[in-house]
Amino acid sequence: MRRLAVMTVTAAMVLVWEGPARADDPPVVTATPQRDVFYPVQDGYQDSVKVRVLSNETGEGSYEVLDGAGAVVRDAQAFPVAADVPTWAPRFSPDEGAIPAGSYTIRVSVLDSGGSTTTVDVTVTASAAKLVTKRATVRTRARKTELDRYVGSCSKLASPSSHGWRRSQGYYSRAKCGRGGKPSIVATTNFLWLPPSIENDYGRQGLRVGITGTKARKRAEAHIVLGIYRKSDNDFTHRRVVRSSRNQVRTTMLTGVSNRQYIRTTAEGRAYVVFGAGLTEGSRFDVKSFEARVWRTYLLEPDGTIIVPRADLPGGTPRSVPPIDLRLTTD
């Protein structure tokens, strides 16, 4: 006599069978979806879903897909199932536009050698979001980006700067005395969180780091050095001298930076860059803000909602800080 068991489970449920199975008992089956949400737009990002099946008996597996109204949108697909061996059912990968966004039931059945069948339902959601890659800019007031500082005995790092901008910083060499060398140096190590991107993918190139500011008030001219720390060895590279001879606030960018060599991630997976700014030789420069520009990838819903998995990672400041390279201040 054949016996049929039908049950509905979620990914968090585990079915446990205690005691030996009788010959006419249906197989004990669990089914777990690969993901709860998929994006059938066929752009290469999670545009399909499959189910992991585990049975306590060898048999013949099959599955079909039903929409929210119970209509079949994919006919039964067969696959073999071995006892106590996890098996991936064939992938459900609908053509773009073949199914609307919504909730779908993947109905998995296992037929054992004795003719008994167990059926398990799992629920997944199809989203209409599409993958988008677009340039993004993050701009932060200078004081909020500081990780570390070196201020010589004759110098000063002031906040706000002489222009009075909120959370700006004034790098003032020889503000207290006229000595040269290390006493005249003002330097900081800084960081910027990057806007979240799917799988922290920012491409190979396109990272830019910039500084916005001008010479301090009552100064005829000034300069400041900007550069970025490479993540592999914390070497200070792409050094650029930014000069100002007029009271005009402008942004200067570092370009040609390799994303993979300079974009870092925290242990939690949040992406950031570390760079530095500094001066010496009596220069006095007011920094209003720093910024970073990258190409990032995210999911865009039809209503304009942006989705980036793991976008809610903790903030704060990075725990690993490169030592300040005082050579960066040399004009």
N, C-alpha and C positions, 0 to 999 in steps of 0.2 A: 504493500500500500504506500503510495507516495504521500509525503507530507510537505506542506508549503508554509514557510514563515515569511512574514512581511514586516519590516520595521523601518522607522525613520530615525536617523542619527544626525548629529552635528559633528564638526571636526574635533570638538573637545570631549566627546563621549567615547568610552572604551567598553566594548562588550566582552564579558568574561564568562566562559562556560566551565563550571566546576563538575568534576566527576567524569567517568568514561562515557563516551558517546555510544548510544545503541545503534544498531544497524539501520534502523528506520528513522533515526533522528536527522533533521535537516542540518546542513553545515552551519557552523558559527562563523559569521562574516563581519568584518569591519571594513569601512570605506572612508578614506580621508582625502579631501580635495587638495590638490597642489597649492591652490590659492583660493581665497574667498571671492576675490574680484578679478576679472580679466577684461581686456580692452580689445575687442574684435575689430580693430581698424586696419589690421595688417600693415603696421608700420615697424614691426620687429620688436615691440616692447610688450611682453606679457599678453599677446593677442590670442592665446589659446589656454586651455586648462586640461589637466588630466587627473585621474583619481587613483590613489594607491589602495589596492585591495589585498586583504589578508583573510584566508580561510583555513579552518582546521582540517579540511578535507580536500583532496585533489578532485578537480571537476572542470566543468566548462563554464567560463564566465561570459557575461554579455552585459551591455549597457545601452540605454537609450536616453534621450534628452527631451524633457517636456518643458513647455513654457508655463507662465503663471496661470493660464487657463486650463492646463492639463493636456494641451495639444502636443503631439509628438513633432519635434523639430529636427530630430535625427533618429533614424531607424536603428534598431538593435545592431551593435557591433560585437562580434564574438572574439574571445581570447582565452587561452589556456590558463588554468590556475593550479598550482602545485600546493600541496598541504604545507601550511606553516611557512610559506615563502612569500614575502611581499611581492606583489605584482602590480605593475603600472598598466592600467587599462589604456586602450588606444586614445590618443589625444583628440579632444574636441576642439576643432579649429574651424569655425564657420567662416565662409567668405564674407568680405567686407559688405556690410549692408544687408546680409542675409537674415539677421535677427535684430530686433530692436533692443534698446537698453532695457534691463529689467532683471527679475529674478528667474532662475531656471533650476529645474530639478534634474540631477543625473541619477538615474535609477539603475543600480547595479544588481545583477542576479548571478548566483552560482548554483549550478546543477551538479549534484554529486553522482557517483557511479550507481547508487541505489535508486536514483530517480527523484530524490528529495531536492527541493529548491529553497534557497533563502534570498530574499530581495531586500536591499538596503537603499534608502534615498539620501542623497546629500544635496545641499542647496548652494548654488554659486550665483554671483551677480555679474551681469554683463554691463559694462560702462561705455558710454558714447564718447568718452574723453579721447583726445588725439594728442600725439607727441608733438611738441613744439620746441624749437631751438631758437633762442633770441639773446641778443646782447643785454646784459644787466650791469648796473652800476651801483656800488655801495659807497656812500660818502659819510664820513664820521668826523666830528670835531677832534682837533689834534690831541687834546688832553686825554680823551677817552681811549685813544689807541696806544697809549704808552705802556710798555712792558718793563723797561729798565732805562736808567739814565746815568750819564757821567757829566758832572759839572765841575770844571776846574775852579781852583780857589780864587781866580780873578774874574770869574764869569758868573752867569746867572741864567736860569731857566724860569721864566715868569709866566704866570697864568692869572688873569688874561694878559694878552700881549699889549703893546703900546697902542694898538688900534682899538682895544676894548671889546673885541669879539668874544662872545660867550664861549668858554672852554677852549679858547685859542691858547697858543704858547709862543712866547718870545724867546728866541735863542740869541743871547747877548754875550758876545765874547769881549773880554777885558772891560766888564762893566764896573769892576771894583779897583783894578790896578792895571798897569801897563805891561805886565810880564807876558812873555810869549811861551811857547811850548805847551805842556799839558795844562798849566793854569789857565790858558786862554781857550781851552776846548769846551764846547757844549755839544753833547750828542745824546740821542735817544735810540732805543730799539722799540719798534712799533709793530702792531699787528692789525689786521682787518679780517673779520669774519666774511666769508664769501656767501652770496645768496645761494640757497640750497639748489642742488641740481640732482636729477635722478641718477642713482648709483655713483654720485660724486664725479660724474663725467662732465668735464669742461673742455673736452677736445685736446688737441696737441699744442696749439698755439692760441694766441689772442689775449693772454693775460696782460693787463696794463696796470701799473701802480702810479698814482699821481699825488702831487702836492699843490695846495692852493695857498697863496700868500703873497707878501711883498716886503720890501725893506721896512725896517722900523721907522717910526716917525722921527723927524729931525735928522735923518741920515741921508747922505748924498747918494750912496749906493750900498749894496750888500749882496752877499751870496750865501747859499746853503747847499750842502751836498746831499743827494738822495740816492739810495741804492737798495738792493734786495738781497736777502740771505738765502743761499741755496740750501735745500733741506738735507742733502746727503752729507755735507761737510761744514755747513754754516759759513761758507765762504761768502764774503760781501762782494757782489758783482753788479754789473750794469750801472756802475757809478756814474752819476751825472751832476754837474755843477749847475745850479739854477741861480741866475743872476737877476738883480732888479736895480734899476737906476731911476725909475719913475715911481710915483706913488699910485701904481696901478696893480690891482689884485688880479692875478692870473693863475691858471692851472698848467702845470708842466707834467708830462707823463713819461714814464719809462716804457719803452716798447721792445719788441723782439724777445720777450721773455718766454721760455719754454714752460708750459703749464706743468708737465710731469716732473720737472726738476724743482719747481718752486712752490707748488700748491701742497700744503700739508693737511693732515687730518688728525683730530684728537682721537683718543682711545674709543670715544663714543661714536666717532665717524663724522664729526663736523669739520668742514673744510675752512682753511684760513691761509693767509700769507704773512710772512714776517719780513720787515724791511727796516731801514734806518735812515736817520737824518741828523746832520750835525754841521758845525762850522768852527772856525778859529780865526786867528789873525785880525781880531777886532771887528769882525763882521757882526751885524745885528739884523736878524730876519724874523718877521712875524709870520707864523703859520696858522692859518685859519682852520684847515681841514686836510685830511688825506682821503684818497679814494682808490678803489680798485674796479676794473672793468673786465668782465669775462663773458664768454658765451655759455649759457646754461640751458639745460633741457628740463622740461616739465610737461605735465599732462594738462590739457585745456578742455574743460567741459563746454558744451554748446552754449551755456549761459554765461560763459566768461570766467567761471571759477577755475583757479589754478590749483592743481594737485601736485604736491611733491612728497613722496614717501619719506619719512624720517626728517621732516622739516622742523619738528619740535624738539630737536636735540638741545641739551643744556648749553647755556651761554657762559658768561664769566670771562675768564682769560685763560689762554693756553698755559699748561704747566711747564712746558719745555721752552726755555728762553736762551737763545744764542748769546754768547758774550759779545759785548760791544766792541767793534773793530774801530779803534781810534784813528786808523789810517783814513777812514772815510772822510774826515774833516779837512784833509789837506787840499788846498786850492790848486 
